Amino acid sequence: MLNALTLATGIAALLLAAWCGWAAHRDQPTKDWHFIGMAAVSLLAVVQLAVGLVLLARGERPDQGITIFVAYLLGALACVPVAGFMSLTERTRWGSVTVAAGGVVLAVLEVRLFDIWGG
């Protein structure tokens, strides 16, 4: 897959996690700026899903199987939006912690996607 896109998504996810972790440290809930950051990271995940599906349609295959690759792509796509939605229901510092955890999970999923593709 595109290594640069995977790296960019993972780094963006870690930056989002650090930003929301800092907000949690300061005892603040997620704010509008955090949601803009979540949207940017989610956009990278959408682009990654599209690129992954195009590569599969062109006949390229991941080393560890198509099913697990698509499952990880879908999980990466859903990770940050689900955390963002959960942070809306918890309007305390724990909402920021939830988004920070979602960013870390997305970064781990990116490492695993790289491994599944054969990187």
C-alpha positions as CSV (number, residue, x, y, z in Angstrom):
1,M,0.0,0.0,0.0
2,L,1.1,3.6,0.1
3,N,3.7,3.8,2.8
4,A,3.6,7.6,3.0
5,L,-0.1,7.7,3.5
6,T,0.0,5.0,6.2
7,L,2.8,7.0,7.9
8,A,1.0,10.3,7.6
9,T,-2.2,8.8,9.0
10,G,-0.3,7.3,12.0
11,I,1.6,10.4,12.8
12,A,-1.6,12.6,12.5
13,A,-3.4,10.1,14.8
14,L,-0.6,10.4,17.4
15,L,-0.6,14.2,17.2
16,L,-4.3,14.2,17.8
17,A,-3.8,11.9,20.7
18,A,-1.2,14.1,22.2
19,W,-3.4,17.2,21.7
20,C,-6.4,15.7,23.3
21,G,-4.2,14.2,26.0
22,W,-3.0,17.7,26.8
23,A,-6.6,18.9,27.0
24,A,-7.4,16.1,29.4
25,H,-4.3,17.0,31.4
26,R,-5.7,20.6,31.7
27,D,-9.1,19.1,32.7
28,Q,-10.8,20.3,29.5
29,P,-13.4,18.4,27.4
30,T,-13.1,18.2,23.6
31,K,-13.7,21.5,21.9
32,D,-14.5,22.5,18.3
33,W,-10.8,22.7,17.4
34,H,-10.4,19.1,18.5
35,F,-13.3,18.0,16.2
36,I,-11.6,19.8,13.3
37,G,-8.5,17.7,14.0
38,M,-10.6,14.6,14.2
39,A,-12.1,15.4,10.8
40,A,-8.6,15.8,9.3
41,V,-7.5,12.5,10.7
42,S,-10.7,10.8,9.6
43,L,-10.2,12.3,6.1
44,L,-6.8,10.6,5.9
45,A,-8.5,7.3,6.9
46,V,-11.1,7.7,4.2
47,V,-8.4,8.3,1.6
48,Q,-6.5,5.3,2.9
49,L,-9.7,3.2,2.5
50,A,-10.2,4.4,-1.0
51,V,-6.6,3.7,-2.0
52,G,-6.7,0.3,-0.4
53,L,-9.9,-0.7,-2.3
54,V,-8.5,0.7,-5.6
55,L,-5.3,-1.4,-5.1
56,L,-7.4,-4.5,-4.4
57,A,-9.5,-3.8,-7.5
58,R,-6.4,-3.5,-9.6
59,G,-5.4,-7.1,-8.5
60,E,-2.8,-6.4,-5.9
61,R,-3.0,-8.5,-2.8
62,P,-1.9,-8.1,0.8
63,D,0.4,-10.7,2.2
64,Q,-1.9,-11.7,5.0
65,G,-5.2,-11.9,3.3
66,I,-7.9,-9.6,1.8
67,T,-10.5,-10.1,4.5
68,I,-8.2,-9.1,7.4
69,F,-6.9,-6.2,5.4
70,V,-10.4,-4.8,4.6
71,A,-11.4,-5.4,8.3
72,Y,-8.5,-3.3,9.5
73,L,-9.2,-0.6,6.9
74,L,-12.8,-0.4,8.1
75,G,-11.6,-0.4,11.8
76,A,-9.2,2.4,11.0
77,L,-11.9,4.4,9.3
78,A,-14.3,4.0,12.3
79,C,-11.8,4.5,15.1
80,V,-11.6,8.3,15.4
81,P,-15.3,9.1,14.6
82,V,-16.5,6.7,17.2
83,A,-14.2,8.2,19.8
84,G,-15.4,11.6,18.8
85,F,-19.0,10.7,19.2
86,M,-18.3,9.2,22.6
87,S,-16.5,12.4,23.6
88,L,-19.7,14.3,22.8
89,T,-21.6,12.2,25.3
90,E,-18.9,12.7,28.0
91,R,-18.4,16.5,28.3
92,T,-15.7,16.3,30.9
93,R,-11.9,15.6,30.6
94,W,-12.8,12.0,30.0
95,G,-14.1,12.9,26.6
96,S,-10.7,14.2,25.7
97,V,-9.1,11.0,27.1
98,T,-11.4,8.9,24.9
99,V,-10.3,10.8,21.8
100,A,-6.7,10.5,22.8
101,A,-7.1,6.7,23.2
102,G,-8.8,6.6,19.8
103,G,-5.8,8.3,18.3
104,V,-3.4,5.8,19.8
105,V,-5.6,2.9,18.7
106,L,-5.6,4.3,15.1
107,A,-1.8,4.6,15.1
108,V,-1.5,1.0,16.2
109,L,-4.0,0.0,13.5
110,E,-1.8,1.8,10.9
111,V,1.2,-0.2,12.0
112,R,-0.8,-3.4,11.7
113,L,-2.1,-2.4,8.2
114,F,1.5,-1.8,7.1
115,D,2.4,-5.3,8.4
116,I,-0.6,-6.9,6.7
117,W,0.1,-5.4,3.3
118,G,3.7,-6.7,3.5
119,G,5.7,-3.7,4.5
